Amino acid sequence: MTIATRCGAAAAGLLIDRIVGEPPTAVHPVVWFGTTMHHVENALWADRRLPGAAYATTGLAIGAIAGAAIRSTTIAVAVSTAGNMLRTTATDIGMVVETGDVDAARAELRSLVGRDPSHLDSSGIAAAVIESVAENSVDAVIAPVFWAVVAGAPGALGYRAINTMDAMVGHRSTRFRHFGTAAARLDDVANLIPARVFASLVALSRPDRAATIARIVRRDARAHPSPNAGVAESAMAAALDVELGGPLRYGDRVELRPTLGDGTRPAPTDIKGAVEIAGRAEVITVGVLGVIGLVSRLRRRHR
C-alpha cells in the first residue's frame, strides 16, 4: 500500500469515527489493550526505568502486531481516533457550565481531564475544556492519522498503544516517576510532528488570525512542560484570543503552568469556538487526505 493509498484509507477511517463514534466500551480495542497493559504493569513493575522500558516495548509491539493482523488502515484509524467523542463531551460540558450549574460541570469535567476540578470556577472549567480539546485533538485525531499514513494499520494502532500507555503510567506520581519515563518519552516523540500539524490546521481554520497563531506558538509553546501540548494549546489560545494555562491542581499537588496567549481568561461560550476549530481542523484533514487518495486512484486507473 502506497502513502497515497494510506491517505485515502485514513480519511475513510476518520469519516467513520465522525459519523459513527466510538465502539461500545465492552468491545472497544483500546479498553482491551488497557486491561492487558494493566496486567503487564503488575508483572513488570519496579521503581526503575528499565522495567518501564520493557513495559513500553511490550505495549508498542502489541499495538503494532494488532494493526498488522487487522491489515485495514481504515478500520485501524476508525478505532484509534476519538474526535467525535471528544467534541461531543466538550460541547456537553460547555452547555452545562453555560447554565450556571458549576457543580454539575465540575462533575462532568472529570471524564475529560485529569486535574482536580473542585476549585474551578466557570472560567477555569472553560479553560480546562479548551486545553483538553486542543491537546486531545492531537492525541485522538491528528497523531493516529499521521502514523497511519506513515505506517498503515500498525502505525495507527501502535500510536494508540503509545498514547494509552502514557495516560496509564506516564504521569509524575510516586509509583510511575521512573517506571513511566519510557512511555512518556515515547509519547513525546510520537506526537512531535502531529502537534505541529495540528497548530498549522488551527491556523488554516482561522486564516484571519494565522499570523497571531504563529507568533503565539513561537513565543509561548516552549514554556509549557510538554513539548507538544504547549504547541496545541497555544495555537488554540491564539485562535480564540484567550489566555490558557496557569496553576493546575492534581489532588494535593499544584502545578504552576505558564500562561499561553494574550487574551482574557476564557468564558464558557469559548468552548463552542474551540470545538468548532477542532472540527474544522478535522474536516481539512479529511479533505486533504481524501483528495490525495482519490488522485492516486485516478492515476492508477489511467495508466
Residue frames relative to the residue before (quaternion, step in Angstrom):
aa qw qx qy qz dx dy dz
M 1.0000 0.0000 0.0000 0.0000 0.00 0.00 0.00
T 0.3587 -0.7480 0.5210 0.2009 3.58 -0.78 1.04
I 0.6728 -0.4694 0.3689 0.4370 3.56 -1.29 0.21
A 0.6489 0.5237 -0.3228 0.4477 3.59 0.93 -0.87
T 0.6459 0.5076 -0.3163 0.4744 3.58 1.00 -0.79
R 0.6454 0.5102 -0.3167 0.4720 3.56 1.02 -0.80
C 0.5853 0.5688 -0.3684 0.4451 3.59 1.12 -0.63
G 0.6789 0.4839 -0.2907 0.4695 3.57 0.87 -0.93
A 0.6565 0.5100 -0.3102 0.4611 3.58 0.98 -0.82
A 0.6443 0.5147 -0.3163 0.4689 3.59 1.03 -0.80
A 0.6241 0.5308 -0.3350 0.4653 3.60 1.03 -0.77
A 0.6489 0.5135 -0.3146 0.4651 3.58 0.98 -0.83
G 0.6483 0.5204 -0.3161 0.4572 3.59 1.00 -0.80
L 0.6394 0.5148 -0.3221 0.4716 3.57 1.02 -0.79
L 0.6390 0.5242 -0.3252 0.4596 3.57 0.98 -0.78
I 0.6214 0.5331 -0.3434 0.4603 3.59 1.01 -0.77
D 0.6645 0.4853 -0.3088 0.4770 3.60 0.90 -0.90
R 0.6544 0.5319 -0.3169 0.4341 3.58 0.94 -0.87
I 0.7368 0.4147 -0.2254 0.4841 3.59 1.00 -0.84
V 0.7824 0.3589 -0.1638 0.4818 3.57 0.86 -1.03
G 0.3260 -0.7501 0.5111 0.2643 3.58 0.95 -0.84
E 0.7799 -0.3784 0.2535 0.4294 3.54 -1.32 -0.29
P 0.5019 -0.5956 0.5179 0.3539 3.60 -1.16 0.53
P 0.6413 -0.5059 0.3896 0.4255 3.62 -1.21 0.37
T 0.6284 -0.5784 0.3709 0.3646 3.56 -1.05 0.78
A 0.6546 0.5545 -0.3220 0.4004 3.58 0.93 -0.91
V 0.7873 0.2717 -0.1524 0.5321 3.60 1.11 -0.57
H 0.4137 0.7229 -0.4692 0.2935 3.58 1.24 0.21
P 0.4662 -0.7043 0.4532 0.2849 3.63 -0.69 1.03
V 0.6284 0.5368 -0.3504 0.4407 3.61 1.03 -0.68
V 0.6212 0.5243 -0.3352 0.4763 3.59 1.09 -0.70
W 0.6407 0.5083 -0.3230 0.4762 3.59 0.95 -0.83
F 0.6484 0.5182 -0.3208 0.4563 3.55 0.94 -0.87
G 0.6463 0.5286 -0.3209 0.4472 3.58 0.94 -0.87
T 0.6436 0.5145 -0.3153 0.4709 3.57 1.00 -0.83
T 0.6481 0.5199 -0.3122 0.4607 3.58 0.97 -0.90
M 0.7077 0.4666 -0.2720 0.4555 3.57 0.87 -0.96
H 0.5564 0.5697 -0.4006 0.4532 3.57 1.17 -0.35
H 0.6536 0.4915 -0.3053 0.4880 3.58 1.03 -0.80
V 0.6304 0.5230 -0.3315 0.4682 3.59 1.02 -0.80
E 0.6303 0.5362 -0.3317 0.4529 3.59 0.98 -0.83
N 0.6713 0.5000 -0.3028 0.4556 3.58 0.88 -0.94
A 0.6746 0.4978 -0.2990 0.4558 3.58 1.06 -0.71
L 0.7860 0.3632 -0.1643 0.4725 3.59 1.00 -0.83
W 0.5010 0.7229 -0.4189 0.2256 3.57 1.11 -0.58
A 0.2164 0.6864 -0.6824 0.1278 3.48 -1.19 0.86
D 0.5369 -0.6522 0.4319 0.3160 3.55 -1.10 0.65
R 0.5314 0.5834 -0.4204 0.4479 3.54 0.79 1.15
R 0.5860 -0.6136 0.4044 0.3413 3.57 -1.21 0.46
L 0.6182 0.5811 -0.3623 0.3859 3.60 0.99 -0.73
P 0.6623 0.4611 -0.3313 0.4888 3.66 0.84 -0.76
G 0.6195 0.5410 -0.3415 0.4548 3.58 1.08 -0.66
A 0.6313 0.5179 -0.3258 0.4765 3.57 1.07 -0.72
A 0.6276 0.5194 -0.3312 0.4761 3.59 1.06 -0.74
Y 0.6215 0.5408 -0.3200 0.4678 3.57 1.05 -0.81
A 0.6901 0.4822 -0.2788 0.4620 3.59 0.84 -1.00
T 0.6437 0.5198 -0.3173 0.4635 3.58 1.01 -0.81
T 0.6412 0.5273 -0.3134 0.4611 3.56 1.00 -0.85
G 0.6817 0.4965 -0.2912 0.4517 3.56 0.87 -0.94
L 0.6454 0.5111 -0.3187 0.4698 3.58 0.96 -0.86
A 0.6472 0.5182 -0.3200 0.4585 3.59 0.96 -0.83
I 0.6352 0.5249 -0.3315 0.4595 3.59 0.97 -0.84
G 0.6690 0.5046 -0.3010 0.4552 3.59 0.90 -0.92
A 0.6889 0.4819 -0.2861 0.4597 3.57 0.84 -0.97
I 0.6506 0.5074 -0.3165 0.4680 3.60 0.98 -0.81
A 0.6256 0.5265 -0.3345 0.4686 3.59 1.03 -0.76
G 0.6490 0.5116 -0.3152 0.4666 3.57 0.99 -0.80
A 0.6490 0.5118 -0.3140 0.4673 3.57 0.99 -0.84
A 0.6512 0.5107 -0.3140 0.4654 3.59 1.07 -0.73
I 0.6599 0.4956 -0.3059 0.4746 3.60 1.02 -0.81
R 0.1763 -0.8379 0.4825 0.1843 3.54 1.10 -0.92
S 0.6872 0.4784 -0.2970 0.4590 3.64 0.99 -0.69
T 0.3580 -0.7339 0.5394 0.2056 3.57 -0.62 1.13
T 0.6075 0.5648 -0.3514 0.4341 3.59 1.04 -0.72
I 0.6867 0.4639 -0.2869 0.4805 3.59 0.83 -0.96
A 0.6398 0.5363 -0.3299 0.4407 3.59 0.94 -0.86
V 0.6672 0.4774 -0.3045 0.4840 3.61 0.94 -0.83
A 0.6389 0.5470 -0.3350 0.4247 3.60 0.93 -0.84
V 0.7469 0.3915 -0.2309 0.4853 3.61 0.95 -0.83
S 0.7022 0.4617 -0.2805 0.4637 3.61 1.17 -0.38
T 0.6593 0.4492 -0.3205 0.5107 3.61 1.25 -0.05
A 0.0824 -0.8072 0.5845 0.0088 3.57 -1.18 0.58
G 0.1890 0.8185 -0.5215 0.1494 3.56 1.03 0.76
N 0.6093 0.5646 -0.3477 0.4348 3.57 1.03 -0.77
M 0.6975 0.4662 -0.2722 0.4712 3.57 0.79 -1.03
L 0.6266 0.5493 -0.3369 0.4384 3.59 0.98 -0.84
R 0.7194 0.4444 -0.2630 0.4644 3.57 0.74 -1.00
T 0.6313 0.5316 -0.3323 0.4566 3.59 1.05 -0.73
T 0.6648 0.5008 -0.2997 0.4662 3.57 0.93 -0.92
A 0.6551 0.5087 -0.3099 0.4648 3.58 0.93 -0.87
T 0.6481 0.5161 -0.3132 0.4641 3.58 0.98 -0.84
D 0.6489 0.5221 -0.3197 0.4518 3.59 0.94 -0.87
I 0.6576 0.4908 -0.3137 0.4778 3.59 0.94 -0.86
G 0.6337 0.5402 -0.3273 0.4466 3.58 0.98 -0.82
M 0.6547 0.5131 -0.3131 0.4582 3.58 0.96 -0.84
V 0.6560 0.5082 -0.3119 0.4627 3.57 1.02 -0.81
V 0.7025 0.4612 -0.2899 0.4580 3.60 0.79 -0.96
E 0.6078 0.5538 -0.3611 0.4399 3.61 1.12 -0.52
T 0.6247 0.5263 -0.3446 0.4626 3.59 1.18 -0.45
G 0.5361 -0.6342 0.3963 0.3916 3.58 1.25 -0.28
D 0.5384 0.6095 -0.4132 0.4099 3.60 1.26 0.01
V 0.1439 -0.8433 0.5149 0.0550 3.56 0.32 1.31
D 0.6318 0.5454 -0.3448 0.4295 3.60 0.97 -0.78
A 0.6646 0.4876 -0.3009 0.4797 3.58 0.94 -0.89
A 0.6410 0.5192 -0.3243 0.4631 3.61 1.01 -0.77
R 0.6249 0.5301 -0.3391 0.4621 3.58 1.02 -0.77
A 0.6511 0.5187 -0.3156 0.4555 3.58 0.97 -0.87
E 0.6858 0.4716 -0.2876 0.4739 3.60 0.92 -0.85
L 0.5973 0.5993 -0.3593 0.3936 3.58 1.09 -0.69
R 0.5733 0.6165 -0.3761 0.3872 3.59 1.12 -0.60
S 0.6382 0.5283 -0.3351 0.4487 3.61 1.16 -0.49
L 0.7251 0.4449 -0.2244 0.4753 3.58 1.26 -0.34
V 0.8114 0.1616 -0.0565 0.5589 3.61 0.99 -0.75
G 0.4829 -0.6850 0.4755 0.2673 3.54 -1.26 0.46
R 0.5494 0.6384 -0.3940 0.3678 3.59 1.22 -0.31
D 0.5581 -0.5827 0.4737 0.3531 3.56 -1.31 0.36
P 0.1921 -0.8304 0.5129 0.1026 3.62 -0.46 1.14
S 0.4389 0.7591 -0.4245 0.2259 3.58 1.27 -0.19
H 0.7368 0.3856 -0.2282 0.5064 3.62 1.14 -0.50
L 0.5115 0.6767 -0.4107 0.3343 3.61 1.23 0.01
D 0.2946 -0.7074 0.6084 0.2065 3.55 -1.07 0.76
S 0.7595 -0.3801 0.2376 0.4714 3.60 -1.24 -0.05
S 0.6515 0.5014 -0.3214 0.4700 3.59 1.02 -0.72
G 0.6421 0.5215 -0.3170 0.4639 3.57 1.02 -0.77
I 0.6261 0.5177 -0.3279 0.4821 3.56 1.07 -0.73
A 0.6410 0.5243 -0.3197 0.4605 3.57 0.96 -0.89
A 0.6511 0.5117 -0.3159 0.4631 3.60 0.92 -0.88
A 0.6565 0.5169 -0.3155 0.4498 3.59 0.91 -0.90
V 0.6637 0.4996 -0.3073 0.4643 3.58 0.94 -0.87
I 0.6673 0.5047 -0.3050 0.4549 3.59 0.88 -0.94
E 0.6444 0.5107 -0.3212 0.4698 3.59 0.96 -0.84
S 0.6605 0.5038 -0.3078 0.4639 3.58 0.99 -0.83
V 0.6218 0.5307 -0.3432 0.4625 3.59 0.99 -0.78
A 0.6645 0.4995 -0.3051 0.4645 3.59 0.95 -0.87
E 0.7187 0.4530 -0.2693 0.4536 3.59 0.67 -1.07
N 0.7345 0.4314 -0.2485 0.4611 3.57 0.87 -0.91
S 0.5206 0.5817 -0.4355 0.4482 3.59 1.22 -0.13
V 0.6164 0.4922 -0.3344 0.5158 3.56 1.21 -0.49
D 0.7266 0.4701 -0.2573 0.4300 3.57 0.66 -1.13
A 0.8137 0.3152 -0.1188 0.4737 3.57 0.86 -1.00
V 0.7472 0.3216 -0.2222 0.5375 3.61 1.22 0.03
I 0.7972 0.3580 -0.1987 0.4437 3.56 0.28 -1.30
A 0.6936 0.4992 -0.3021 0.4224 3.61 0.79 -0.95
P 0.6830 0.4550 -0.3324 0.4648 3.66 0.75 -0.79
V 0.6292 0.5178 -0.3365 0.4719 3.59 1.08 -0.65
F 0.6293 0.5385 -0.3327 0.4509 3.59 0.95 -0.86
W 0.7250 0.4313 -0.2557 0.4722 3.58 0.80 -0.97
A 0.5726 0.5512 -0.3838 0.4702 3.59 1.20 -0.37
V 0.6477 0.5000 -0.3173 0.4794 3.58 1.01 -0.79
V 0.6706 0.5009 -0.2958 0.4602 3.59 1.01 -0.80
A 0.8576 0.0693 0.0426 0.5079 3.58 0.75 -1.05
G 0.5718 -0.6346 0.3779 0.3571 3.59 1.14 0.44
A 0.8273 -0.2065 0.1630 0.4963 3.56 -1.20 -0.59
P 0.6409 0.5017 -0.3536 0.4610 3.68 0.91 -0.68
G 0.6308 0.5344 -0.3360 0.4513 3.58 1.07 -0.66
A 0.6734 0.5012 -0.2991 0.4537 3.57 0.90 -0.93
L 0.7399 0.3985 -0.2372 0.4873 3.59 0.77 -0.98
G 0.5776 0.5485 -0.3820 0.4687 3.58 1.16 -0.46
Y 0.6477 0.4961 -0.3204 0.4813 3.58 0.99 -0.80
R 0.6455 0.5239 -0.3373 0.4418 3.59 0.90 -0.89
A 0.6155 0.5381 -0.3360 0.4677 3.57 1.10 -0.71
I 0.6479 0.5230 -0.3162 0.4547 3.60 0.91 -0.92
N 0.7020 0.4771 -0.2757 0.4512 3.56 0.81 -1.00
T 0.6362 0.5189 -0.3251 0.4694 3.57 1.05 -0.74
M 0.6505 0.5047 -0.3199 0.4688 3.59 0.95 -0.81
D 0.6206 0.5367 -0.3436 0.4569 3.58 1.00 -0.75
A 0.6617 0.5007 -0.3035 0.4684 3.58 0.98 -0.86
M 0.6883 0.4955 -0.2812 0.4491 3.57 1.07 -0.73
V 0.8491 0.1097 -0.0029 0.5167 3.60 0.78 -1.00
G 0.5701 0.6654 -0.3584 0.3221 3.60 1.23 -0.16
H 0.5651 0.6104 -0.3896 0.3953 3.58 1.25 0.01
R 0.5619 -0.6581 0.4099 0.2884 3.54 -1.24 0.52
S 0.2315 0.7550 -0.5729 0.2192 3.55 0.51 1.18
T 0.6947 -0.4634 0.3372 0.4347 3.55 -1.29 0.21
R 0.6812 0.5031 -0.2933 0.4437 3.58 0.93 -0.89
F 0.8157 0.3122 -0.1279 0.4699 3.57 0.89 -0.88
R 0.3047 0.7872 -0.4964 0.2026 3.60 1.24 0.17
H 0.7753 0.2615 -0.1420 0.5571 3.59 0.97 -0.85
F 0.6526 0.5430 -0.3168 0.4230 3.57 0.91 -0.94
G 0.7448 0.4322 -0.2299 0.4535 3.61 0.96 -0.80
T 0.4069 0.7487 -0.4580 0.2532 3.60 1.25 -0.08
A 0.6770 0.5020 -0.3094 0.4405 3.61 0.80 -0.93
A 0.6567 0.5043 -0.3142 0.4644 3.59 0.93 -0.87
A 0.6645 0.5048 -0.3072 0.4574 3.58 0.95 -0.85
R 0.6764 0.4812 -0.3014 0.4691 3.60 0.91 -0.86
L 0.6234 0.5325 -0.3386 0.4618 3.58 1.04 -0.75
D 0.6446 0.5104 -0.3129 0.4753 3.58 1.01 -0.78
D 0.6173 0.5435 -0.3438 0.4531 3.60 1.01 -0.77
V 0.6799 0.4834 -0.2890 0.4695 3.57 0.90 -0.93
A 0.6733 0.5194 -0.3001 0.4323 3.58 0.91 -0.93
N 0.7395 0.4094 -0.2206 0.4867 3.58 1.10 -0.66
L 0.3990 0.7588 -0.4576 0.2357 3.59 1.25 -0.14
I 0.7375 0.3749 -0.2221 0.5160 3.61 0.77 -0.98
P 0.6573 0.5264 -0.3431 0.4161 3.67 0.79 -0.84
A 0.6261 0.5370 -0.3555 0.4396 3.63 0.98 -0.71
R 0.6922 0.4599 -0.2761 0.4828 3.57 0.99 -0.80
V 0.5742 0.5430 -0.3724 0.4867 3.57 1.19 -0.47
F 0.6505 0.5154 -0.3209 0.4565 3.59 0.95 -0.85
A 0.6326 0.5259 -0.3367 0.4581 3.59 0.95 -0.82
S 0.6431 0.5092 -0.3141 0.4780 3.58 1.02 -0.78
L 0.6509 0.5084 -0.3130 0.4690 3.59 1.01 -0.78
V 0.6038 0.5395 -0.3502 0.4709 3.59 1.09 -0.67
A 0.6477 0.5107 -0.3090 0.4735 3.57 1.00 -0.85
L 0.6531 0.4965 -0.3129 0.4786 3.59 1.00 -0.76
S 0.6458 0.5207 -0.3120 0.4631 3.56 1.14 -0.64
R 0.7698 0.1851 -0.1077 0.6013 3.56 1.21 -0.56
P 0.0894 -0.8510 0.5148 0.0527 3.63 0.51 1.14
D 0.6018 0.5718 -0.3580 0.4275 3.59 1.15 -0.54
R 0.7555 0.3157 -0.1827 0.5442 3.60 1.22 -0.43
A 0.3021 0.8007 -0.4813 0.1898 3.60 1.25 0.23
A 0.6649 0.4970 -0.3148 0.4602 3.59 0.90 -0.86
T 0.6504 0.5070 -0.3123 0.4716 3.58 1.01 -0.81
I 0.6248 0.5384 -0.3348 0.4557 3.57 1.00 -0.82
A 0.6612 0.5005 -0.3104 0.4647 3.59 0.89 -0.91
R 0.6659 0.5111 -0.3061 0.4490 3.59 0.94 -0.87
I 0.6860 0.4819 -0.2915 0.4607 3.58 0.87 -0.94
V 0.6301 0.5256 -0.3418 0.4581 3.60 0.99 -0.76
R 0.6644 0.4956 -0.3070 0.4676 3.59 0.89 -0.91
R 0.7202 0.4666 -0.2582 0.4437 3.59 0.94 -0.84
D 0.8249 0.3307 -0.1226 0.4418 3.57 0.77 -1.08
A 0.5920 0.6340 -0.3823 0.3186 3.60 0.97 -0.78
R 0.6618 0.5470 -0.3175 0.4025 3.59 0.94 -0.87
A 0.6314 0.5479 -0.3403 0.4305 3.60 1.17 -0.47
H 0.5606 0.6064 -0.3855 0.4115 3.59 1.23 -0.38
P 0.5333 -0.6481 0.4252 0.3388 3.64 -0.96 0.71
S 0.6919 0.3972 -0.2754 0.5364 3.59 1.19 -0.40
P 0.4387 -0.7149 0.4728 0.2700 3.62 -0.81 0.92
N 0.7408 0.3959 -0.2138 0.4987 3.57 1.23 -0.34
A 0.6414 0.5155 -0.3374 0.4571 3.61 0.92 -0.81
G 0.6233 0.5547 -0.3440 0.4307 3.58 1.03 -0.73
V 0.6283 0.5285 -0.3328 0.4638 3.59 1.07 -0.73
A 0.6974 0.4762 -0.2763 0.4587 3.58 0.82 -1.02
E 0.7037 0.4765 -0.2765 0.4488 3.58 0.87 -0.94
S 0.6605 0.4886 -0.3243 0.4689 3.60 0.96 -0.75
A 0.6071 0.5362 -0.3539 0.4676 3.61 1.09 -0.62
M 0.6771 0.4791 -0.2942 0.4748 3.57 0.93 -0.86
A 0.6189 0.5417 -0.3429 0.4538 3.59 1.01 -0.77
A 0.6802 0.4832 -0.2879 0.4700 3.57 0.92 -0.90
A 0.6417 0.5369 -0.3264 0.4397 3.59 0.99 -0.81
L 0.7445 0.3876 -0.2062 0.5029 3.57 1.04 -0.83
D 0.3289 -0.7517 0.4907 0.2931 3.58 1.33 -0.28
V 0.4945 0.6020 -0.4649 0.4207 3.55 0.84 1.09
E 0.4131 -0.6637 0.5521 0.2898 3.54 -1.35 0.09
L 0.0999 -0.7820 0.6144 0.0331 3.55 -0.83 1.05
G 0.6333 0.5425 -0.3881 0.3923 3.57 -1.29 -0.04
G 0.4320 0.6753 -0.5316 0.2734 3.54 -1.29 -0.38
P 0.7653 -0.3851 0.2420 0.4555 3.61 -1.27 0.01
L 0.0980 -0.7701 0.6290 0.0414 3.56 -1.10 0.84
R 0.2345 -0.7671 0.5818 0.1343 3.55 -1.10 0.70
Y 0.0420 -0.7582 0.6507 0.0019 3.55 -0.94 1.02
G 0.7880 -0.1686 0.0728 0.5876 3.58 0.06 1.28
D 0.8032 -0.1955 0.1773 0.5340 3.58 -0.66 -1.14
R 0.6318 0.5405 -0.3267 0.4494 3.59 1.27 -0.15
V 0.1544 -0.7792 0.6034 0.0702 3.56 -0.93 0.96
E 0.1713 -0.7749 0.6036 0.0766 3.57 -0.85 1.04
L 0.2599 -0.7609 0.5763 0.1463 3.55 -0.82 1.00
R 0.0760 -0.8210 0.5659 -0.0023 3.56 -0.05 1.32
P 0.5189 -0.6164 0.4785 0.3489 3.61 -1.12 0.53
T 0.4663 -0.6403 0.5161 0.3257 3.56 -1.22 0.40
L 0.2161 -0.7703 0.5942 0.0826 3.53 -1.18 0.74
G 0.7848 0.3043 -0.2284 0.4893 3.57 -0.79 0.97
D 0.4368 -0.7179 0.4960 0.2188 3.55 -1.31 0.36
G 0.5712 0.6425 -0.3693 0.3529 3.60 1.23 -0.18
T 0.6666 -0.4413 0.3927 0.4547 3.54 -1.33 -0.37
R 0.6451 -0.4817 0.3953 0.4423 3.56 -1.26 0.18
P 0.5478 -0.6663 0.3879 0.3247 3.61 -0.90 0.84
A 0.3253 -0.6974 0.6065 0.1999 3.51 -1.30 0.56
P 0.6802 -0.4887 0.3343 0.4321 3.62 -1.16 0.37
T 0.6350 0.5474 -0.3368 0.4286 3.61 1.04 -0.70
D 0.5801 0.5925 -0.3780 0.4118 3.60 1.19 -0.37
I 0.5131 0.6369 -0.4263 0.3865 3.60 1.20 -0.36
K 0.6309 0.5372 -0.3298 0.4523 3.58 0.96 -0.85
G 0.6509 0.5202 -0.3160 0.4537 3.57 0.97 -0.82
A 0.6476 0.5140 -0.3176 0.4643 3.58 1.00 -0.81
V 0.6440 0.5180 -0.3139 0.4674 3.57 0.99 -0.86
E 0.6536 0.5135 -0.3140 0.4588 3.59 0.98 -0.83
I 0.6517 0.5040 -0.3179 0.4693 3.60 0.96 -0.81
A 0.6527 0.5023 -0.3147 0.4718 3.59 0.93 -0.87
G 0.6509 0.5166 -0.3136 0.4595 3.57 1.01 -0.80
R 0.6571 0.4949 -0.3129 0.4747 3.59 0.98 -0.82
A 0.6137 0.5444 -0.3463 0.4552 3.59 1.04 -0.75
E 0.6606 0.4927 -0.3074 0.4758 3.58 0.99 -0.78
V 0.6343 0.5251 -0.3328 0.4595 3.59 0.98 -0.81
I 0.6341 0.5162 -0.3293 0.4723 3.60 0.97 -0.83
T 0.6400 0.5322 -0.3180 0.4539 3.57 0.98 -0.86
V 0.6572 0.4969 -0.3062 0.4769 3.58 0.90 -0.93
G 0.6645 0.5256 -0.3052 0.4348 3.56 0.93 -0.91
V 0.6831 0.4826 -0.2903 0.4651 3.57 0.84 -0.98
L 0.6852 0.4751 -0.2919 0.4686 3.58 0.85 -0.95
G 0.6479 0.5343 -0.3154 0.4418 3.57 0.99 -0.85
V 0.6503 0.5079 -0.3137 0.4699 3.58 0.97 -0.84
I 0.6382 0.5195 -0.3309 0.4619 3.59 0.94 -0.86
G 0.6782 0.4948 -0.2890 0.4601 3.57 0.91 -0.93
L 0.6652 0.5082 -0.3037 0.4549 3.58 0.98 -0.85
V 0.6481 0.5132 -0.3175 0.4645 3.58 0.93 -0.89
S 0.6393 0.5256 -0.3243 0.4581 3.58 0.97 -0.82
R 0.6659 0.5005 -0.3067 0.4604 3.58 0.93 -0.87
L 0.6554 0.5108 -0.3127 0.4602 3.59 0.96 -0.85
R 0.6351 0.5261 -0.3299 0.4595 3.59 1.02 -0.75
R 0.6496 0.5152 -0.3204 0.4581 3.58 0.95 -0.81
R 0.6517 0.5256 -0.3143 0.4476 3.58 1.02 -0.78
H 0.7423 0.4239 -0.2233 0.4685 3.58 1.04 -0.74
R 0.4787 0.6609 -0.4513 0.3613 3.58 1.22 0.18
